[in-house]
């Protein structure tokens, strides 16, 4: 019998933080990723997101295939995440066309590069999407970080980031850069804006 992994229970500290800033040391984890630029409200971002989910569900359902990855276990597909930065750092953060991002979905420990390539080919045949060509598998770590749960509109995130930076300053840390991570726990197509749940995180260092 395969073990079961549910990120909401087994990785609660990473995915369900409090609605107040906390300090956490984030380990290296495996992700399927797509790098991109531009407005996240555009069609390219939607297609890239669809490609990541297509692959992620192919991996999850692989136990039904002819070849099952070694050490396969049952798990809940992880949420979409994004690492955000600016192409031109002299421009306002309100210019969404200037965004640079890596969107990604965490993958289970049993997924090897070999099986990643196989599942990618399966997705290309079953559900063609040009962004499947741009998915890569790799490790990412945030290391020592500050994070909190943000409730509400994405446009209101600056207020939460301000709280996080103040918390860091009060506790002997500082933000390393303006690059940050967002973990999307709500589907914006089905959730009222004021109820959206997003984990906000940025890397820090001791002062």
C-alpha positions as CSV (number, residue, x, y, z in Angstrom):
1,X,0.0,0.0,0.0
2,X,1.4,3.4,-1.0
3,X,1.8,6.1,1.6
4,X,-0.3,9.2,1.3
5,X,1.0,12.8,1.3
6,X,-1.2,15.8,1.7
7,X,0.7,19.1,1.6
8,X,-1.9,20.8,3.9
9,X,-1.2,18.4,6.6
10,X,2.4,17.1,6.0
11,X,3.9,20.5,5.0
12,X,1.6,22.8,7.0
13,X,4.4,25.2,8.0
14,X,5.2,25.9,4.3
15,X,1.7,26.1,2.9
16,X,-0.6,27.2,5.7
17,X,1.3,30.0,7.7
18,X,-0.4,32.3,10.1
19,X,-2.0,35.7,9.0
20,X,1.0,37.3,10.8
21,X,4.7,37.3,9.7
22,X,6.8,34.4,10.8
23,X,10.4,33.3,10.1
24,X,11.0,29.9,8.5
25,X,13.9,28.0,6.9
26,X,12.7,26.7,3.6
27,X,14.5,23.5,2.2
28,X,15.3,22.7,-1.4
29,X,12.4,21.1,-3.2
30,X,11.7,19.8,-6.7
31,X,9.6,21.8,-9.1
32,X,8.2,21.8,-12.7
33,X,8.9,25.4,-13.8
34,X,8.3,27.9,-16.6
35,X,10.1,31.2,-16.8
36,X,8.3,34.1,-18.4
37,X,7.7,37.9,-18.5
38,X,4.7,40.1,-18.8
39,X,1.3,40.7,-17.4
40,X,0.0,37.6,-15.4
41,X,-3.5,38.5,-16.5
42,X,-2.6,37.7,-20.1
43,X,-3.2,34.6,-22.2
44,X,0.4,33.4,-22.1
45,X,0.3,33.1,-18.3
46,X,-2.9,31.2,-18.4
47,X,-1.5,28.8,-21.0
48,X,1.7,28.3,-19.0
49,X,-0.3,27.6,-15.9
50,X,-2.5,25.0,-17.8
51,X,0.7,23.3,-19.0
52,X,2.1,23.0,-15.5
53,X,-1.1,21.5,-14.2
54,X,-1.4,19.1,-17.2
55,X,2.1,17.7,-16.4
56,X,1.4,17.6,-12.6
57,X,-1.7,15.6,-13.0
58,X,0.0,13.2,-15.4
59,X,2.6,12.5,-12.7
60,X,-0.1,12.1,-10.0
61,X,-2.0,9.6,-12.2
62,X,1.1,7.7,-13.3
63,X,0.2,4.7,-11.1
64,X,-2.4,3.8,-13.8
65,X,0.2,3.6,-16.5
66,X,2.4,0.8,-17.8
67,X,5.4,2.2,-16.0
68,X,5.1,3.3,-12.4
69,X,7.9,5.4,-11.0
70,X,9.9,3.7,-8.3
71,X,8.7,4.6,-4.7
72,X,5.5,6.1,-6.1
73,X,3.1,7.3,-3.4
74,X,-0.3,8.8,-3.4
75,X,-0.4,12.6,-2.9
76,X,-2.4,15.8,-3.4
77,X,-1.2,17.9,-6.3
78,X,0.7,20.9,-4.9
79,X,-0.6,24.5,-5.5
80,X,0.7,26.8,-8.2
81,X,3.6,29.0,-7.0
82,X,5.3,32.0,-8.5
83,X,8.6,33.8,-8.0
84,X,8.3,37.4,-9.0
85,X,10.7,40.1,-9.9
86,X,10.9,43.1,-12.3
87,X,12.5,43.2,-15.7
88,X,13.4,46.9,-15.3
89,X,13.8,47.7,-11.7
90,X,13.6,51.4,-12.3
91,X,9.9,51.0,-13.2
92,X,6.9,51.0,-10.8
93,X,5.7,47.7,-9.5
94,X,2.3,48.7,-10.8
95,X,3.5,48.2,-14.4
96,X,2.5,44.5,-14.8
97,X,3.9,44.3,-18.3
98,X,7.3,44.7,-16.6
99,X,7.0,41.6,-14.4
100,X,9.5,38.7,-14.6
101,X,8.4,35.4,-13.1
102,X,8.9,31.7,-12.7
103,X,5.7,29.9,-12.2
104,X,5.9,26.4,-10.9
105,X,4.3,23.4,-9.1
106,X,6.2,21.3,-6.6
107,X,6.7,17.7,-7.7
108,X,6.9,14.5,-5.6
109,X,10.3,13.1,-4.5
110,X,9.9,10.1,-6.7
111,X,9.8,12.0,-10.0
112,X,13.1,11.5,-11.8
113,X,14.3,13.4,-14.9
114,X,13.7,10.3,-17.0
115,X,10.1,10.0,-15.9
116,X,9.6,13.8,-16.2
117,X,10.6,13.6,-19.8
118,X,8.2,10.6,-20.4
119,X,5.2,12.4,-18.8
120,X,6.0,15.5,-20.7
121,X,5.8,13.6,-24.0
122,X,2.5,12.0,-22.9
123,X,1.0,15.4,-22.2
124,X,2.2,16.8,-25.6
125,X,0.3,14.0,-27.4
126,X,-2.9,14.0,-25.2
127,X,-3.3,17.7,-24.7
128,X,-1.0,19.8,-26.9
129,X,0.1,23.1,-25.4
130,X,3.1,25.1,-26.7
131,X,4.2,25.9,-23.1
132,X,4.9,22.2,-22.4
133,X,8.1,22.7,-24.4
134,X,9.2,25.3,-21.9
135,X,8.7,23.3,-18.7
136,X,11.9,22.3,-16.9
137,X,12.4,20.2,-13.7
138,X,14.7,21.5,-11.1
139,X,15.4,22.3,-7.4
140,X,14.6,25.6,-5.8
141,X,15.1,26.8,-2.2
142,X,14.3,30.0,-0.5
143,X,16.4,29.3,2.6
144,X,15.9,31.6,5.6
145,X,12.6,33.5,4.8
146,X,9.8,35.6,6.2
147,X,6.3,34.5,5.2
148,X,2.6,35.1,6.0
149,X,-0.8,34.3,4.8
150,X,-2.3,37.2,2.7
151,X,-6.1,37.3,2.5
152,X,-7.7,39.4,-0.2
153,X,-6.8,40.9,-3.5
154,X,-3.3,40.5,-5.1
155,X,-3.3,44.2,-5.5
156,X,-3.3,44.7,-1.8
157,X,-0.2,42.6,-1.2
158,X,2.1,45.6,-0.7
159,X,0.5,46.2,2.7
160,X,1.3,42.7,3.8
161,X,4.9,43.0,2.5
162,X,5.2,46.2,4.6
163,X,4.1,44.2,7.7
164,X,6.6,41.5,6.9
165,X,9.5,44.0,6.4
166,X,8.6,45.7,9.7
167,X,8.5,42.4,11.5
168,X,12.0,41.5,10.1
169,X,13.4,44.8,11.2
170,X,12.1,44.3,14.7
171,X,13.6,40.9,14.9
172,X,17.1,41.5,13.6
173,X,16.6,40.6,9.9
174,X,16.3,42.4,6.6
175,X,14.9,41.5,3.2
176,X,17.6,40.3,0.8
177,X,15.9,41.6,-2.4
178,X,12.6,42.6,-3.9
179,X,12.2,39.2,-5.4
180,X,9.4,37.3,-3.7
181,X,7.4,34.1,-3.8
182,X,3.6,33.7,-3.9
183,X,1.8,30.4,-3.3
184,X,-1.8,30.4,-4.6
185,X,-4.1,28.5,-2.3
186,X,-7.3,29.7,-4.0
187,X,-8.7,29.5,-7.5
188,X,-9.3,33.2,-8.5
189,X,-12.0,32.0,-11.0
190,X,-14.1,30.5,-8.2
191,X,-13.2,32.6,-5.1
192,X,-14.4,36.0,-4.2
193,X,-11.5,38.5,-4.3
194,X,-11.8,39.3,-0.6
195,X,-11.4,35.6,0.3
196,X,-8.3,34.8,-1.8
197,X,-5.6,33.1,0.2
198,X,-2.0,33.6,-0.9
199,X,1.2,32.7,0.9
200,X,3.7,35.5,0.6
201,X,7.4,34.8,1.2
202,X,10.8,36.5,0.7
203,X,14.3,35.6,1.6
204,X,16.0,37.3,4.5
205,X,19.4,37.6,6.3
206,X,20.5,38.6,9.7
207,X,21.4,42.3,10.2
